[in-house]
């Protein structure tokens, strides 16, 4: 379990050299693979104001025009083949996510939250639908996409659902550099809020945090995320070889989730993340 927990930082690295597959369309490449590794600074749990540095691993590629990519601990597989070139790309397929928040006590720096006990690993399975457009603003190779993923925990952790709408934009500055940005949100069911943010009477006595029950009252938007990314080829071409990347992000925990004592008293509703790394495109 500790090996999986050490990969929690990958949650924010949604922006490896993802422009590389877009540029590769110029060469009619039907199969590509980009793998990136690096290090990230993330909150010690969702809502924490303590940070730790973790290793990260991410990937993106396509096999015979069928794309796949990771978003942190989630894997997306597009069951509709990419059209190639400029134009509209319809996305539809399965998604699987492993939720590792608070699954290890030693990874939680706050003493009070640690005393609440660890949570089970969430195995979230579902699907996504989206629409992308290549050749939008700056060139024939920039990309704007929007998608919505819906998953349900089948691993017996929070036993609820998560809806994740996302908008992403990436543009190459040249064949050697790119920048990108993304905005996403998380809408969660009642059981999710109850499992991660509510504090029962016994937990309150153990941790000295005040009892709290509002997070599980109803479903709602839990978090809003903003990411900025940039990458630079080390081999002279983002479509092949080595590239370095950097990601910075800000998340805001919302409403009654932010009012939970694990956030309002022991942590912060303002969440910052950052990562640097190196990737290789085959």
Secondary structure, 3 states (H helix, E strand, C coil): CHHHHCCHHHHHCCCCCCHHHHHHHHHCCCCEEEEEEEEEEEECCCCECCEEEEEEEEEEEEECCEEEEEECCEEEECCCCCCCCCEEEEEEEEEEEEECCCCCHHHCCCHHHHHCCCCCCEEEEEEEEEEEEECCCCCCCCEEEEEEEEEEECCCCCCCEEEEEEEEEEEECCCCEEEEEEEEEEEECHHHHHHHCCECHHHHHHHCCCCECCCCCCCEEEEEEEEEEEEEECCCCCCCEEEEEEEEEEEEECHHHHCCHHHHCCECCEEEEEEEEEEEEC
